[in-house]
């Protein structure tokens, strides 16, 4: 019996050891299952929120930089906001660039199916040991997935998503398509994304022109962009040879004070063609700082690693390796816009694109993102040659009397000008200021200013002709006084004409005449002002302030509508648009900058509608053009006379000499010019300045063009107005009113003694003198002359009527 306890003890020990193994095994299984479950749960929860992707349309996801193109489809500017990406197909990327990327980023790229598990396991072990996520194991496919669909956060969850999306990419895309996507989405420092942007930024060349050495340098950047960027920016010093400096301009959030030395450097760079006038002005205004781009030797070290890897993998021969290693790297900074082009036109294009996109249902944020990152091809109406001519003319100080620099360093007077093709509504050129550039600058071409008398053809006379008033109707251009019947009493600045025709009122820019014609349009004053407002709105004027917006200070009054003394005014752009309707035979087409917008994958997103809208008959448009031609030939606009061309237009000045306008057109183009000081101080030579500038601009614009007449429509007749002394044009079925009030003065003559003799029988002499003259018997001959003259006039008038 004494042995049985030993036996039980032995048996218990054995069971304990095996049992422990079993327990440990079971615990291990449970742990593995639990860990697997946890991992599976984590994986499922991480991936369940992964968005649906469409690998075939991966290009839609790229934040590709949009481009603005001129009328000949030449690139004008890349719209870079934060990052610069310019897509390029794989066929245009040299093999050296493709091989360099594969060699340094994913040498097994053509062997795996999206994930290289050997690298993944190795990286996981390293990350667990170091308790970091620094070891990269991402294949080119995984990096493309990250660039397209996830973030750059270093988390296990993001890596899981990258692995998942990499398989999805591999299932639907070929290896060349994946490589193309990667090379167009990788970051290469300095805000550049994709190899095309990198090539243009660092070497100022197309990616197709890269050498092996340059390709290897770019490929090496992606591992650590801030460390391996090809250049760093250092301050320019007095010891630097400016002729060898690779200039880098950096925009500033807030303008800074510019030192005399910086101004001297900027002047040197401008005079030697390294910067244009707009960069120069931004430097002087403190919006840009100058630095020199200095080659980064660390990028060369990394390039040598890439080249060695390429040789090791057999991608290049030893001879190619040696040649690339020996090639010196020369940094040449590229530009993202056409040199010498002001930002005003492109700024207007951007504003219009945002309006178009929002009208299509995009939010402001979506529209802004599409504008800068949608890879849009924005085709515009810009005529680059015409734009350069416009910029060149307005850059000359001689066209600006009283030229000076204000306290902000800006030249004054300032200018706004627009040139458009009236037959299409396309804005061909625009300038919003002179001697200035930068971000958020005032575009004076789109900024309303009081138009003065230049508004009269659009507000009063276009509306009047549309409502049955003719160019031959007579009005009394004489001083008027305020009364209950005449609550407004404007004055003329150039004298009075007495009873005269509408044509003469326009030619001499009569304020009294504009008021009288304006208030005769409708049944009463309010009806007349409303008809004028309707007409202005019909030709695209958007800056009117009406009583519903401001009951006290508004434009629903004769001062604003008949004389141009408006609360805010009208922009040169909208003034050009209004006059273009007259030039286009009464057909209004809204002025636009954008012809079409195409997506990055070739989808047409927008095309401009240039359908004209009739705002006056062809006949009335021709008559108004004829009147405005006389303004240039013999009226207030003679300084705008364009040698060798038919032109029409109207001057405009405002109270206290604050604004000078001329808006006119030829059979080819319509051009508006505004000149004024930004602080509203008076101008010198204000009455002629805009007309002279308009003439200089249009002379250059019309070089090489043949003169032609304005097209005359059917449905017109001519009638001699005996009292006015000229032949007027009328629409068939209309006739002039109040012509019995007109008379034609005869010139004075001298008698035998040299005394001046007045030959008029109804001049402005008082009634008493006329009665006394009639009683004199020795004036019988004069009375006979008067009778014969009246008879002659009646006969001539009858003859003209018969001829027409």
Secondary structure, DSSP 4 states (H G I P E B T S, - for coil): -TTHHHHHHHHHHHHHHHHHHHHHHHHHHHHHHHHHHHHHHHHHHHHTTPPP--GGGGGGTS-BPEEEE-TTS-EEEEE-SS-EE----GGGS-HHHHHHHHHHH-TTTTTSSS--HHHHHHHHHHHHHHTSS-S----HHHHHHHHHHS-S---HHHHHHHHHHHHHHHHHS-HHHHHHHHHTT-B-STTEESHHHHHHHHHSS-GGG--HHHHHHHHTTTTSHHHH-SEEEE---TTS-GGG--EEEEE-SS--PPPHHHHHHHHHHHHTTSS-HHHHHHHHTTSEEEEEEEE-HHHHHHHHHHHHHHHHTTSS-HHHHHHHHHSPP------SB-TT--HHHHHHHHHHHHHHHHHTT--HHHHHHHHHHB--EEEE---HHHHHHHHHHHT-GGGSTT-EE-TTS-EESEEEEEEEETTTTEEEEEE--SS---TT---TTSS-B--GGGGHIIIIIHHHHHTT--TT-EEEES-----SS-------SS---EEEEHHHHHHTT-HHHHHHHHHTSSSSHHHHHHHHHHHHHHTT------TTT-SSS-S-SHHHHHH---SS-B-HHHHHHHHHHHHTTTEE---BSEEEEE-TTS-EEEE-----EESS-HHHHHHHHHHHHHHHHHSTTGGG--TTS--EEEEEE-GGG-EEEEEEE-SS-EEEEEEE-TT-PPPSSHHHHHHHHHHHHHHHHTTTPPP-PPPPPSSEEEEEETTTTEEEEEETT---SSGGG---PPPPEE-TTS-EE---SSSS--HHHHHHHHH-GGGHHHHHHHHHHHHHHHHHHHHHHHH-
